[in-house]
């Protein structure tokens, strides 16, 4: 697997250095995609979609934080107040929404909870106001159970979130989704509190690189 990742980085790096007609921004975008794809492949080593979404997220590394993105951040912080949802700006200028299991999904389930649905209603309205943005949704599980169960479950959580937003009028072509199973824990799976934190959905909003 390590050999495949190294080869992927090498191929994409050669692609970037060989594109003499690209602007610097375009070269930065391709380089970001290379790194993102490699990281996605490394983390989700048994999950083919990992490299794809990794490339999508890495490709926005050269973007600026626009006024529209700041307005979305402020609106989402207001909508998330008191829910447990955490809204942040990432280092590569994406808007990240961390959705804990308290509001999103029960253990072993992928159906939208009423509390999560209320937030997603507000989120959909925001997305419909700022239609130039794209959305990546990543589902996660704790380490309980086998990967055979956790992998589709994490993907189904991302898909349920996307489908709800689409049902509220958000263009389906704006989405990319993935399930990362239990590969990306944010806490130790040795405790019930840690496993609860790891059962989550993360939503990223970004303006595609130009």
N, C-alpha and C positions, 0 to 999 in steps of 0.2 A: 504493500500500500504506500509506504514511504517513497518507493521508487516512482510510483505513478504520480504522486503529488509533486515530486521534484521535476518530473518530466513536464507536468502541466505548467508549472511556474516557468520552466525554461522556454517552452513553446510560446507562451503568452508574452514573455519578456522579449524574445526575438521578434515577435510580431510588433510590439511597441517600438523597439529600436529601429525596425525596418520601415516604419511608416513616415517617410521623410516629408510627405505632403500634409501631414496632420498639423493642426494648430497645437500649441502647448496644452490648452484645455482638453482637447480631444485625446492627446497622448496621456495626460493625467487620468482621464476617465478610463481608458483602456487599461492602464497600469493598476488603477483601483480595482477594476473588474478582475484582473489576474490575481491579485492578493485575495480578494473576497472569494473567488472561486476556489483557490487553494485552501483557504481556511474552512470554507463550507465543506469541502471534500474531506478535510482532515477530521473535523468534528463529527460529521455524520458519515463515517467511513463505510457503513453498510446501507446508506440511504442515498439513492441516486439523485434525489432532488436537492441535496445539500449544496452541491457545487453550483447549481443553477441559481438558487436564491442567494448564495454567498456572492456570486458575481453581480447580481442585481444590487445588493446592498453595498458592495465595494465600489461599484461604478459611480456612486454619488459623492465620493470622497472629496472631489474638487469643488463642490457646490458652495455658494455663499448662503448665509442665513438671511433670507429676504424679509421684507416687512410683512408679507402674507404669511410666511412661516411663523413669525413672531406673533401675529394676530391669532393664528391657529393655536399656538401654545397657550396664550392667555385664555382663550375661550375654553380650551380643554382643561386647563387647571381649574377654571371656575366650575365646569361641569363635573369634574372629578372630586371636588371638595367634599370631604367627609365620607368618601366611598372606599378608601384604601387604595385606589388606583394612583399610581405615581407617574407624573408627566415630566419628562426631562428632555433637554437638548443634548444629543450625542456629540462626540468630538468631530464626527464627519457631517455635522449639520443635518441630522435627521431628528424628527420629533418622535420620541419613544414613549409609548404607553405600556406600563407594566401592570398587567391585570392579574391580581392574586386569586387563588382558589376561593377565597372568602366571597368574592363577587361573581366569579366566572362559572366554574364547573365543579360539580360534586365528584368525589372519587370514582373513577371508572366510567364517568359519563361525559358526553359531548353535547348535550342539549343546553341551550342558553337559559340561564336562571332569570327570574323576573327582575332582580336587581341589576343584572348585567344588561338586560334588554332596555331598561330605562336609560342607562348610560349610553348604550349604542344608538338609541333614538337621537340623543343630542349630538353624538359623534357623527352620525349620518348627515344631519343637517349641516354640520360644519364642513364635512367633505363635499357636500353639494354646493356650498358657497364658494369653496376654493377648489375648483375642478381641475386646476393645473397640476395638482399633486398626484403621486402614486402611493400605493399602500402595500406594505408587506406584512403578513400576519404569520407568526410562528407559534405553534403549539408545543407544550412541554408536559412531561409526566415526571413522577418520582420513580424510584428504582424498584418499586413493588411490582412483582409480576415479570413475565418474560418480555423480551424485546418484540416477540411476535405479536403480543397484545399491545404493548406501549407505543410501538411505531405507528400503527394505524390510528390508535386512539389520539395521539398528539396531532396527527394530521387532520383527523375529523374535528377536533376542537378548533383548529384554524379555519377549516372549511365551514363549520357552523357559524363562526363569527363573520366570515365573508358573506355567506348566504343571507344572514340577517341584514347586513348593510346593503346588499344588493336589493333585498325586498323593500328597502326604504329609499330606493331610487338611485343608489350610487352605481355608476357605470362598472360592470363586471370586468371590463378590459383594464381597469386601473389596478387590479390586484395581482399579487403573486403570493402564494401560500406555501407553507412547509410544516412538517412535523419533525421535531428533533428528538423524540422519544425521551430517554432519561440522560442523554449525552451531555447536557449543559446545565448541571445543577447550580443553583445560586446559594444553596445551603447543604449541610450534611444530611444524607439520607438515613443516618443512624438514629435520628429522633423523629417523632411524629410531627413536631413543629417544623423541622427542616423539610420533611417530605411534603408538608402542606405548602411551604413556600415554593417548592420545586414544581408543584402542579399549577401551571400558570399559562397565560397567553401573553405574548408580546406583540405590540402593533407598532410598526414604523411608518411614518408619513414623510415623504421627501419630494422635492422638486427634481425631476429628471435632469441630468446634466445636459447642458446646451453647448 
